[in-house]
Amino acid sequence: MTDTSPSLSNRYDIVYLFDITDGNPNGDPDAGNMPRVAPETGQGLVTDVCLKRKIRNYIGLLKECEPPYEIYVKERAVLNNEHNRAWEEVAPKVKKGDRKSTSAAKEKAEELTAWMCKNFFDIRTFGAVMTTEINCGQVRGPVQIGIARSVHPVVPQEFAVTRCAVTTEKEAAKQLGGNRTIGRKFTVPYGLYRVHLFINPHLADKTGFSENDLDLLKQSLSQMFEIDRSAARANMRPVRCIAFKHDSKLGSARADELFSRVTITQRDGVQPIGGWSDDIEGSRPPRGADDYDIQVDQGELPSGVSVEEWV
């Protein structure tokens, strides 16, 4: 199957908002899986890697990982095996020992990278470094995602949980048959997160990222949380996705100027953590997207820029 849809002719700068209630949007393995928090401000963080994982998983399920929608970075993948597939298609006569940083690899670099982009959705979308033991070059993807940050500070909560079973006979003997295991889990009561995405049509030309791929990206931003449910992410959902579309590849305005048009303020009676006080009658921390007023200033937009709502 070959994607014959047109290449991109527009630049996009995107504000994506999502929230979570009583869950852990992105645990930090270096901190016992606590929700990531910026130490200076107390705002919650979600990495770009976390969001790209959800997009990859959604597209993989939707398209059943069939070319041209295979997923390169997936669970239990062996990346060099995928590189070897490219070599077998492009230059099968080159020995495996010569598929590293050799003259043969340099000679076939563009063809190898093109084959990987053609077959793997996430490579032509996000890019990849494929200069490992089996060299297939590297490519910068047209879709770049920043670090998501909660609009206001969050206060992670820690819960002790018990399991009425143990793992080994040795543990059971120590407890004289009590068989209890203590564990920990962490949640954020509520957080509204904001992240910026960028789509560069010049890089899309190099990787083959097409209008069809863009439609799939839009769909994933709306639906990716639906196939990612777990006890830690039962109440995670998209809130809004505001895309500033430029009528040219180069663009008509700076991204930061456009992003400043999207403002988020708490409604009356809502005081974020740090500003909350018993002295303010009826004040409470935010506990849902309805506690915020999200506005997009579309007045006097720069010439050549329009606004689309993807979610």
C-alpha positions in Angstrom: 0.0 0.0 0.0 1.4 3.4 -1.0 0.3 6.8 0.3 -0.6 8.9 -2.7 -2.0 11.9 -0.8 -0.6 15.3 -1.3 2.4 16.6 0.6 1.9 19.3 3.2 1.8 22.9 1.9 1.0 24.6 5.2 2.9 25.2 8.5 1.0 24.6 11.7 1.6 25.9 15.3 -0.7 24.1 17.7 -1.8 24.5 21.3 -3.0 21.2 22.8 -4.8 21.0 26.1 -5.6 17.9 28.1 -6.4 17.1 31.7 -6.4 14.4 34.3 -8.5 13.8 37.4 -7.3 11.5 40.2 -4.5 9.9 38.1 -0.9 9.9 37.2 -0.3 11.4 33.7 3.4 10.6 33.5 5.3 8.9 36.3 9.0 9.6 36.9 10.9 6.2 37.2 13.7 8.0 39.0 11.3 9.2 41.7 9.3 6.0 42.5 6.9 6.7 39.6 5.6 10.0 41.2 3.9 12.4 38.8 6.5 14.7 37.2 6.6 18.1 38.8 8.7 21.2 38.1 10.6 21.8 41.3 10.6 25.6 40.9 6.9 26.2 40.3 5.2 23.0 41.4 3.5 22.7 37.9 2.9 19.2 36.6 5.0 18.0 33.6 4.3 15.4 30.9 7.2 14.6 28.5 7.0 14.7 24.8 8.1 11.0 24.8 5.0 10.1 26.8 2.7 11.9 24.4 4.4 10.4 21.3 4.1 6.9 22.9 0.3 7.4 23.0 0.2 8.6 19.4 2.3 5.6 18.3 0.1 3.1 20.1 -3.1 4.6 18.7 -1.8 4.6 15.1 -0.4 1.1 15.5 -3.8 -0.3 16.6 -5.7 1.7 14.1 -3.6 0.6 11.1 -2.5 -2.8 12.6 1.1 -1.9 12.1 0.9 -2.6 8.4 3.1 -0.6 5.9 3.1 2.3 5.4 1.9 2.7 9.0 4.3 0.4 10.8 5.6 1.7 14.2 9.4 1.8 14.6 9.6 2.4 18.4 7.2 -0.1 19.9 7.1 -2.4 22.8 9.8 -5.1 22.6 11.0 -3.9 19.3 14.6 -4.8 18.1 15.5 -1.7 16.1 18.4 -3.2 14.2 16.1 -5.9 12.9 14.1 -3.2 11.2 17.3 -1.7 9.8 18.2 -5.0 8.3 14.8 -5.2 6.6 15.7 -1.9 4.8 19.1 -3.2 3.8 17.5 -6.4 2.4 15.2 -4.3 0.2 17.7 -1.6 -0.9 21.0 -3.4 -1.0 20.6 -7.2 -0.2 24.1 -8.0 -1.6 25.9 -5.9 1.1 27.1 -8.2 3.9 25.8 -7.5 7.4 29.3 -6.7 8.6 29.5 -3.8 6.1 26.1 -2.3 7.1 27.6 0.1 9.7 29.5 3.3 9.0 31.1 2.1 5.8 31.3 3.4 2.3 28.5 1.1 1.4 26.3 2.6 4.1 27.1 6.1 3.0 26.4 5.3 -0.6 23.0 3.9 0.2 22.1 6.3 3.0 19.4 8.3 1.2 17.7 5.1 -0.1 17.8 3.4 3.3 16.4 6.4 5.1 13.7 6.9 2.4 12.7 3.2 2.8 12.3 3.6 6.6 10.3 6.8 6.2 8.0 5.2 3.7 7.2 2.2 5.8 7.2 3.6 9.4 4.6 6.3 10.4 6.5 7.4 13.5 9.8 7.9 11.6 8.3 10.1 8.9 6.3 12.0 11.6 8.7 12.4 14.5 12.1 11.5 12.9 14.6 8.9 14.2 18.3 8.3 14.8 19.1 5.1 13.0 22.9 5.2 13.1 23.2 2.2 15.3 25.1 -1.0 14.5 23.1 -1.4 11.3 23.2 2.1 9.8 20.1 3.5 8.2 20.9 7.2 8.7 19.0 9.7 10.7 16.1 12.0 9.9 14.5 15.0 11.6 10.7 14.7 11.8 8.3 17.4 10.7 6.1 17.0 13.9 7.8 18.3 17.1 6.2 18.2 20.5 7.3 20.2 23.5 7.0 19.4 27.2 3.5 19.7 28.6 3.1 21.8 31.7 0.0 22.2 33.9 -1.6 25.6 33.9 -1.3 25.8 37.7 0.7 23.9 40.4 -0.4 20.4 41.3 0.0 18.5 44.6 0.7 14.8 44.0 -0.9 12.6 46.6 0.6 9.3 47.8 -1.6 6.3 48.7 -0.6 3.2 50.6 -2.2 0.1 49.0 -2.3 -3.5 50.2 -2.4 -6.8 48.4 -3.8 -9.9 50.1 -1.0 -12.1 48.6 2.7 -12.4 48.6 5.1 -13.4 45.8 7.1 -16.2 47.4 6.8 -18.9 50.0 9.7 -17.3 51.9 7.6 -14.1 52.3 4.6 -16.1 53.4 6.7 -17.9 56.1 7.9 -14.5 57.4 4.4 -13.3 57.9 3.2 -16.6 59.4 0.4 -16.8 56.8 -0.7 -13.2 57.0 0.3 -12.8 53.3 0.0 -9.0 53.0 2.1 -6.8 50.7 2.3 -3.0 51.0 2.6 -0.8 47.9 2.4 2.8 46.9 0.6 4.7 44.2 0.5 8.4 43.3 -2.1 10.6 41.8 -2.8 14.2 40.9 -6.2 15.4 42.1 -6.6 17.5 39.0 -4.4 19.1 36.4 -5.0 20.9 33.1 -1.9 20.6 30.9 -0.8 22.7 28.0 1.7 21.7 25.3 2.8 23.2 22.0 3.2 21.2 18.8 4.9 22.3 15.5 4.4 21.0 12.0 7.1 21.9 9.5 6.1 21.2 5.9 9.7 21.6 4.7 10.7 18.6 6.8 7.5 16.8 5.7 8.8 17.0 2.1 12.0 15.2 3.2 10.2 12.4 5.2 7.1 12.0 3.1 4.7 13.1 5.8 1.5 13.7 3.9 -2.0 15.1 4.3 -3.2 11.6 5.1 -0.7 11.4 7.9 -1.8 14.8 9.2 -5.4 13.6 9.3 -4.2 10.5 11.3 -2.3 12.8 13.7 -5.5 14.9 14.2 -7.4 11.7 14.9 -4.9 10.5 17.4 -4.9 13.7 19.4 -8.6 13.3 19.8 -8.7 9.6 20.5 -5.3 8.4 21.9 -6.4 8.5 25.5 -9.3 6.1 24.8 -6.9 3.2 24.2 -4.6 4.1 27.0 -6.9 3.6 30.0 -5.4 2.2 33.2 -6.0 2.7 36.9 -3.5 5.6 36.8 -5.0 7.2 33.7 -8.7 6.4 33.9 -9.7 10.0 33.7 -7.3 11.5 31.2 -8.8 13.3 28.2 -8.2 15.9 25.5 -9.8 19.3 26.3 -9.0 21.4 23.2 -6.6 21.5 20.3 -6.2 24.9 18.7 -4.2 24.9 15.4 -2.9 28.1 13.8 -2.7 27.3 10.1 -0.4 29.3 7.8 -1.2 29.6 4.2 2.4 29.0 3.2 5.2 26.6 4.0 7.4 29.3 5.5 4.6 30.7 7.7 3.2 34.2 8.2 3.9 34.9 11.9 6.0 33.7 14.8 4.7 30.8 16.8 5.1 32.5 20.2 3.0 35.5 19.0 0.2 33.1 18.0 0.4 31.0 21.2 0.0 34.2 23.3 -3.5 34.5 21.8 -4.6 31.4 23.7 -5.3 32.4 27.3 -6.4 30.3 30.2 -7.8 31.8 33.4 -9.6 30.4 36.4 -13.2 31.2 36.9 -14.6 33.2 39.8 -14.4 31.2 43.1 -11.5 29.1 41.9 -8.1 29.6 43.4 -5.2 27.4 42.2 -2.8 25.9 44.8 -0.6 28.6 46.1 -3.3 31.2 45.8 -6.0 29.1 47.7 -7.1 30.5 51.0 -9.8 29.8 53.6 -10.1 33.6 53.8 -11.6 33.8 50.3 -15.2 32.9 50.6 -16.2 30.0 48.4 -12.7 29.5 47.0 -11.5 26.1 46.1 -8.8 24.5 43.9 -9.7 23.7 40.2 -11.2 20.3 39.8 -12.2 20.3 36.1 -11.8 22.0 32.8 -15.1 23.9 33.5 -13.2 25.7 36.2 -11.2 27.5 33.5 -12.1 30.0 30.9 -10.2 29.2 27.7 -10.1 32.0 25.2 -8.7 32.2 21.6 -8.2 35.8 20.4 -9.0 35.6 16.7 -9.2 39.4 16.2 -6.8 40.9 13.7 -5.0 37.7 13.0 -1.8 38.1 10.9 -2.4 37.9 7.2 -2.2 34.3 6.0 -3.1 32.7 9.4 -6.3 31.0 10.2 -7.5 29.1 13.3 -8.7 25.5 13.3 -10.1 23.5 16.2 -9.0 19.8 16.0 -10.6 18.7 19.2 
